[in-house]
Each structure stands twice: as structure tokens, then as C-alpha cells.
Amino acid sequence: MTSSLFSASPSASAAKKKQKTLEKRYSTLSTVGTNVSSNSSHSFSDGGDEEQGPFEIASGKQTSGRAASTWSTTVSRIFAELGIDHASHWFVQTVTIVVASLLTFSFIHQGEKLHVQMSIMTVILVLGGFVDHTSPQLSPLIVAAGIGAFVGGQSITPNYGWLILFSLVTSVWWCLVITNTCYPLLNGFGGRLGTTTFLGFNTTFLLAMGPSGSVSWQWYCDPTFYASVKWEAMIVFASSVVWLSVGGAAYRMYLAAHGFHVNNVLVPVRLALFSMVVVNATNYECRGDMYTGFAVGSYVAMACFQRLPSLVHFAAVGVLAAAWGIVLTPVCLGFGGKAGFTAMLGHVTYAGWMETGKMITGKKKSHSGEDSDDDEEEGATSEEELVLHDDDRWGDIVTEIEV
């Protein structure tokens, strides 16, 4: 479980006992193997955010290679020395967010310029792939690396000092609010990580960067946007969102159906980066808008299958996310996590729409039952009831690919 930042210090005897227990656990791990259960495509999270210890040994597969085993043993010993029993610990998550943000920010601003979305996807894929394949026991850090990439993936923060402050504020949002053990927020929703970053950025902006004059308040709104809007850019943006929403989800379903390892974060990111590289080769004028659309769509595709069980659901959320993206274009310009926040709005809107539909259908069913004729034969079904039954199933479409 994620530890609180303000938890009380254990007694000396308790700490010593915990240290021996951890050392015994890690000694067993180094003997048996290092392939630990990683995030499942069926988890109710954004990939790797389960409330379970990442040091549980998976049945079946084992990590091959002496280098991976040595790395896992070293990490286990470091964690044991620090008294940390899982990679979801707030300290580990915070350090990962800060490091990933610094890497992404420097990747964007140092040397050759690269589009911000391509930079974010590259850092997530490199860091996440390293963790996922070299040391699977640290798979929860993929989520933290994604948040860190979103933190560093913007050009508003004036320097590294402000960036570190932004990273720490976002870490507080993530460890104490979003993943709160009692009331976790947006669990299983697409865009959860970006929304965390967006909240952290607004908090830092409103309480520090804005009042200090380090950043102009004009970043919050561009009133001239709709006067110079390009319809072509809007269309390609929306198309890109829907494509990655459906394509990323289908990719995850295919891998899961064929027994491959699936990480909710990394799989859509791979397809998004591949799409960006292909579009970049065309030198298309609106490719920047397509990159942003790919990013939003990939965050939609990270939603868990329990919330969006079919490609039809993912497509619907993608359409709504694209609409929200167009509406939000002139506000919060370049804010960290805005693309993920857009994906989350699309998902929340769709969930609200679904719940409202079920409530209305339920009331119709109840009303129809009260007015039914008592003399009607048992088991007979009226035409109205058949229609209501069909309407009730509009949110329960089963995907063609069993996962």
C-alpha cells in the first residue's frame, strides 16, 4: 500500500524486525528468480498502479539473463536498506517523477528540437521499457515515469528549479490524493496520469509561478484562437484521437488474447510513437495537430477493459475526447498534462452519459411493470418490453476479442 508522507516513525525494535523480514524476503527472491507479477491488462488502473507489492513471484515465467538477475538483486538490497517494501512507496514514486521530468524537459530544450509529444512518448517508452523488461518487479514505476514525462513535457516552466517544484507538487497530488488508499480517484479511467499532472501544474502556476511573475497569466487563454481557426487542423486532430483510441485498445486486446505481456501504458505509447514517426516522414503541414491527437488517443486507450469493454466504447470516448480537445484548445495553452486531462474529460463524459441512460431505462422499465396487465400470460413479452430490453443493452456490447 502507498505509505503516507506523514506516517508516524516505528519504534527501533519494530524497524529492526521489519529490516530482517525484508532481507529474508529479498534473499528468497534472489534465489528463486526475478520475474515478478507485472501489470495485467485487466487491472483497474492506468497500467502498473495496482495496490500490491511488486515483489510477489509470478508463476511460470522467469527473467532470463544474468544481468537482469544482478540488477534486480541490487535494487532489492537498496530497497531493503531504505526500509521500502514496494515500488509504490511515495518516496520511490516521487524520485521517479522528478527524474523523468528532468529527462523529458532536457530532451525537449537541449540540442536538436523535437516535438513535445514525441519527446514524451520517447521518454516513457525508453524508461518504461527498461523497467518492464530488465526488472519487472519495478513495473509500478512505469506509471510514475509517465507522470514525470508529462511534467517535463511542456515549455512554460522557465527553469529547472521551477520544474522540480512542479514535480514535487504533482507527486503530492499523485501519492496523497489520486492514489489515496481509502478513496482512489479516477481508477481505471483513461487520462488519469495526465490529469494528475494537470492538477499539479495548475496548483504550481496559481500559487507560485503566476504570483511571482515568472510566468505570464496569458498562458491561461488565447481569445484570438477561434478567429484564426483552421478547420483542416481540427479534422485531422479529431481523426488522430479516434484512431489511437481504437487502435491502441485493439492492440492491447490482440496481445492479451494471444498471451503476450501487456502493459496498459506502454502498449498505446508504442503505437502512438510509431504513428508520429510515419506522419513525420510525410512533412504534412498539420502534423503537429496529429501528434497531439495521437497523444490524447493513446491516453484514452490506456483505460482498463472493465470500464470500456469493447472497441465501440473506446471509439465513443475518443470522439468525446476529440470534442473536448477542440473546445479546450484556446485555454491552458501548453499546460503540462493537458492532453491527458482532455482524455479524462472524454471518458468521464461518456461514463456520465452511460449512467444517465441506464437510469432513464430503469425508470421506463419500472413504469412499464406497474402498468402491465395482470391477465397477461406468464412469460409473454410485449413489443414495448422488447424495445426497452434492447435499449438497456446499448452499454453492454461485448468485444469480439475475448480478453
C-alpha positions in Angstrom: 0.0 0.0 0.0 1.2 3.5 -0.7 2.7 5.0 2.5 1.6 8.4 3.8 4.1 11.2 3.8 3.2 11.9 7.4 3.1 8.5 8.9 4.5 8.0 12.4 8.0 6.6 12.8 8.1 3.0 14.0 9.9 2.0 17.2 13.5 0.8 17.0 12.6 -2.8 17.7 9.8 -2.7 15.1 12.1 -1.2 12.5 14.8 -3.9 13.2 12.2 -6.6 12.8 10.9 -5.2 9.6 14.5 -4.9 8.3 15.1 -8.7 9.0 11.8 -9.6 7.3 12.7 -7.6 4.2 16.2 -9.0 4.0 14.8 -12.5 4.3 12.2 -11.8 1.5 14.8 -10.4 -0.9 17.2 -13.3 -0.2 14.4 -15.7 -1.2 13.7 -13.7 -4.4 17.4 -13.7 -5.5 17.4 -17.5 -5.1 14.1 -18.3 -6.8 14.1 -15.8 -9.7 13.3 -12.3 -10.5 10.3 -12.4 -12.8 7.6 -10.8 -10.7 3.9 -10.3 -11.4 3.5 -7.2 -13.5 0.5 -5.1 -14.5 -2.3 -7.1 -16.2 -4.4 -5.7 -19.0 -7.4 -6.5 -16.8 -6.2 -4.3 -13.9 -8.4 -1.4 -12.8 -5.7 1.1 -13.3 -3.7 3.0 -15.9 -1.1 0.4 -16.0 1.1 -0.8 -13.1 -0.9 1.1 -10.5 -2.1 -1.9 -8.5 -2.2 -1.8 -4.7 0.0 -4.9 -4.5 3.6 -5.5 -3.7 5.7 -5.7 -6.8 8.0 -8.3 -5.2 5.4 -11.2 -5.5 6.9 -14.0 -7.6 4.9 -14.8 -10.7 4.1 -18.4 -11.5 5.6 -19.8 -14.7 7.9 -17.4 -16.5 11.3 -16.3 -15.1 13.5 -13.4 -16.2 16.4 -14.7 -18.3 19.9 -13.3 -18.2 22.5 -12.8 -15.5 22.4 -9.0 -16.0 18.6 -8.8 -15.2 19.1 -11.0 -12.1 22.0 -8.9 -10.8 20.1 -5.7 -11.4 17.0 -7.0 -9.5 19.1 -8.2 -6.6 20.9 -4.8 -6.3 17.6 -2.9 -6.4 16.1 -5.3 -3.8 19.1 -4.7 -1.5 18.8 -0.9 -1.9 15.1 -1.1 -1.1 15.8 -3.3 2.0 18.4 -0.8 3.3 15.9 2.1 2.9 13.1 0.1 4.5 11.0 0.2 1.4 8.9 -2.9 0.7 7.3 -2.0 -2.6 7.8 0.2 -5.6 4.5 2.1 -5.0 6.1 3.7 -1.9 5.7 7.5 -2.0 9.4 8.2 -1.9 10.2 5.9 -4.9 7.3 7.3 -6.9 8.4 10.9 -6.2 12.0 10.3 -7.1 10.9 8.6 -10.4 8.6 11.5 -11.2 11.4 14.1 -10.7 14.0 12.1 -12.7 11.6 11.5 -15.6 10.5 15.2 -15.7 14.2 16.3 -15.8 15.0 13.9 -18.6 12.0 14.9 -20.7 12.5 18.7 -20.1 16.1 18.5 -21.1 15.2 16.3 -24.1 12.9 19.0 -25.4 15.0 22.1 -24.7 18.6 20.9 -25.2 20.2 20.2 -28.6 18.1 19.4 -31.6 14.5 20.4 -31.1 11.9 17.6 -31.1 8.1 17.9 -30.9 6.9 17.8 -27.3 4.6 14.8 -27.8 7.3 12.8 -29.5 9.7 13.6 -26.6 7.1 12.5 -24.0 6.4 9.2 -25.8 10.1 8.5 -26.3 11.0 9.0 -22.6 8.0 6.9 -21.5 8.9 4.1 -23.9 12.6 4.1 -23.0 12.2 4.3 -19.2 9.2 2.1 -19.1 10.7 -0.5 -21.4 13.8 -0.6 -19.4 11.9 -1.2 -16.2 9.4 -3.5 -17.7 11.9 -5.9 -19.3 15.0 -5.6 -17.2 13.4 -5.5 -13.8 9.7 -6.4 -13.9 9.4 -6.1 -10.1 9.6 -2.3 -10.6 6.7 -2.2 -13.0 4.7 0.3 -10.9 7.4 2.9 -11.7 6.2 2.9 -15.3 3.2 4.9 -14.1 5.4 7.4 -12.2 7.7 7.7 -15.2 4.7 8.6 -17.3 3.7 11.3 -14.9 7.2 12.6 -14.9 7.3 12.7 -18.7 4.1 14.7 -18.7 5.6 17.1 -16.1 8.7 17.8 -18.2 6.7 17.8 -21.5 5.9 21.5 -21.6 7.7 24.8 -22.4 6.1 27.1 -19.9 8.3 26.3 -16.9 11.1 28.8 -17.0 14.0 26.8 -15.5 14.9 23.5 -13.7 14.1 25.0 -10.3 10.5 25.6 -11.1 10.4 22.2 -12.8 11.5 20.4 -9.7 8.9 22.3 -7.7 6.2 21.4 -10.3 7.4 17.7 -10.0 7.1 17.7 -6.2 3.6 19.3 -6.2 2.5 16.7 -8.8 3.9 13.9 -6.6 1.8 15.2 -3.7 -1.3 15.1 -5.8 -0.5 11.6 -7.0 0.6 10.0 -3.7 -1.8 11.6 -1.3 -4.9 12.4 -3.4 -5.3 10.4 -6.7 -4.0 7.1 -5.3 -5.4 7.6 -1.8 -5.9 4.1 -0.3 -9.3 5.0 1.1 -10.8 7.0 -1.9 -8.7 6.5 -5.0 -9.8 8.9 -7.8 -10.4 8.1 -11.5 -9.3 4.5 -11.0 -9.3 2.8 -14.4 -10.1 6.0 -16.4 -8.1 7.0 -19.4 -6.0 10.1 -18.8 -5.6 9.6 -15.1 -1.9 10.3 -15.2 -2.2 13.4 -17.3 -5.0 14.7 -15.1 -2.6 14.4 -12.1 0.0 16.4 -13.9 -2.6 19.0 -15.0 -3.7 19.5 -11.4 -0.1 19.8 -10.3 0.7 22.3 -12.9 -2.3 24.5 -12.1 -1.5 24.3 -8.4 2.1 25.4 -9.1 1.0 28.1 -11.5 -1.7 29.6 -9.3 0.2 29.6 -6.1 3.8 30.3 -7.2 4.7 30.8 -10.8 1.9 33.3 -11.6 2.0 35.4 -8.5 5.8 35.7 -8.7 5.7 37.0 -12.2 7.9 34.2 -13.5 5.2 33.1 -16.0 2.6 35.3 -17.8 -1.1 34.8 -17.0 -1.7 35.0 -20.7 -1.0 31.3 -20.9 -4.4 30.6 -19.5 -6.3 31.9 -22.5 -5.9 32.9 -26.1 -9.0 34.9 -27.1 -7.9 35.2 -30.7 -7.8 31.5 -31.4 -11.2 31.0 -33.0 -10.7 34.0 -35.3 -7.8 32.2 -37.0 -9.0 28.6 -36.6 -8.1 26.1 -39.3 -10.8 23.5 -39.9 -8.3 21.1 -41.5 -6.3 21.1 -38.3 -9.4 20.3 -36.2 -10.4 17.5 -38.5 -7.0 15.8 -38.5 -6.7 16.2 -34.8 -10.1 14.6 -34.2 -9.3 11.8 -36.6 -6.0 11.1 -34.9 -7.7 10.9 -31.5 -10.2 8.4 -32.6 -7.6 6.3 -34.5 -5.3 5.9 -31.5 -8.2 5.4 -29.1 -9.4 2.4 -31.2 -6.0 1.3 -32.5 -4.3 1.3 -29.1 -7.2 -0.6 -27.4 -7.3 -3.1 -30.3 -3.5 -3.6 -30.0 -3.9 -4.3 -26.3 -6.8 -6.7 -26.8 -4.8 -8.6 -29.5 -1.7 -9.0 -27.3 -3.8 -10.1 -24.3 -5.8 -12.6 -26.4 -2.6 -14.2 -27.6 -1.0 -14.5 -24.2 1.6 -11.7 -24.6 2.7 -9.4 -21.7 0.5 -6.3 -21.8 1.2 -3.0 -20.0 -1.7 -0.5 -20.2 0.7 2.4 -20.5 3.5 1.1 -22.8 1.3 -0.6 -25.5 -0.6 2.5 -26.6 2.5 4.6 -26.4 4.3 2.3 -28.9 1.5 2.7 -31.4 1.4 6.5 -30.8 5.2 6.9 -31.4 5.0 4.7 -34.5 2.2 6.8 -35.9 4.1 10.0 -35.2 7.2 8.7 -37.0 5.2 7.7 -40.0 3.4 11.1 -40.2 6.6 13.0 -39.6 8.1 11.4 -42.8 5.3 13.0 -44.9 6.2 16.5 -43.7 2.5 17.2 -43.6 1.6 20.8 -42.6 -0.8 19.8 -39.8 1.4 17.0 -38.4 1.7 18.9 -35.1 -2.0 18.7 -34.6 -1.9 15.0 -35.5 0.8 14.4 -32.8 -1.4 16.0 -30.2 -4.3 13.8 -31.4 -2.2 10.7 -31.2 -1.2 11.6 -27.6 -4.8 12.2 -26.5 -6.0 8.9 -28.2 -3.2 6.9 -26.6 -4.3 8.1 -23.1 -7.9 7.1 -23.9 -6.5 3.6 -25.0 -4.9 3.2 -21.5 -8.3 2.9 -19.8 -9.0 -0.5 -18.3 -11.3 -3.0 -20.1 -13.6 -3.2 -17.1 -14.7 0.4 -17.8 -14.5 0.2 -21.6 -15.1 -3.4 -22.6 -15.2 -3.0 -26.4 -13.8 -1.1 -29.2 -17.1 0.7 -29.7 -16.8 2.1 -26.2 -13.2 3.3 -26.9 -14.3 4.9 -30.2 -17.1 6.8 -28.4 -14.7 8.1 -25.7 -12.3 9.0 -28.5 -14.9 11.1 -30.2 -15.9 12.9 -27.0 -12.2 13.5 -26.1 -11.6 15.0 -29.5 -14.6 17.3 -29.0 -13.2 18.4 -25.6 -9.8 18.9 -27.1 -11.2 21.3 -29.7 -13.1 23.2 -27.0 -10.1 23.5 -24.7 -7.6 24.4 -27.4 -7.6 28.2 -26.6 -7.3 27.7 -22.8 -4.4 26.4 -20.7 -2.0 26.8 -23.6 0.8 24.3 -23.3 0.0 23.2 -19.8 1.6 20.0 -18.6 -0.9 17.1 -18.7 -3.5 18.9 -20.8 -3.7 16.0 -23.3 -4.3 13.5 -20.5 -6.9 15.8 -18.9 -8.7 16.0 -22.2 -8.8 12.2 -22.5 -10.1 12.0 -18.9 -12.9 14.5 -19.7 -13.9 12.4 -22.7 -14.1 9.3 -20.6 -15.9 10.9 -17.7 -18.4 12.4 -20.1 -19.1 9.0 -21.6 -19.4 7.4 -18.2 -21.9 10.0 -17.2 -23.8 9.6 -20.4 -24.0 5.8 -19.8 -25.2 6.1 -16.2 -27.8 8.6 -17.2 -29.0 6.2 -20.0 -29.3 3.3 -17.5 -31.2 5.4 -15.0 -33.7 6.5 -17.7 -34.1 3.0 -19.0 -34.6 1.7 -15.4 -37.4 4.2 -14.8 -39.1 3.2 -18.0 -38.9 -0.5 -17.0 -40.3 0.3 -13.6 -43.2 2.3 -15.1 -43.9 -0.4 -17.6 -44.0 -3.1 -14.9 -46.6 -1.1 -12.9 -48.9 -0.7 -15.9 -48.7 -4.3 -17.0 -52.0 -6.3 -17.4 -52.5 -8.9 -14.6 -54.3 -11.2 -17.0 -51.4 -11.4 -19.4 -50.0 -14.9 -19.8 -46.9 -15.6 -17.7 -43.7 -15.4 -19.8 -45.3 -13.4 -22.5 -43.3 -10.3 -23.6 -44.8 -7.2 -25.1 -43.3 -5.2 -28.0 -42.6 -2.3 -25.7 -40.7 -4.5 -23.3 -38.5 -5.9 -26.1 -37.6 -2.4 -27.1 -36.7 -1.4 -23.6 -34.6 -4.5 -23.2 -32.7 -3.7 -26.4 -32.2 -0.1 -25.1 -30.8 -1.4 -21.8 -28.1 -3.4 -23.6 -26.7 -0.4 -25.5 -23.9 -0.1 -22.9 -23.1 -3.8 -22.7 -21.7 -4.5 -26.1 -19.3 -7.4 -25.9 -16.0 -7.1 -27.8 -15.2 -9.6 -30.5 -11.8 -10.3 -28.9 -12.1 -12.1 -25.6 -9.6 -10.8 -23.1 
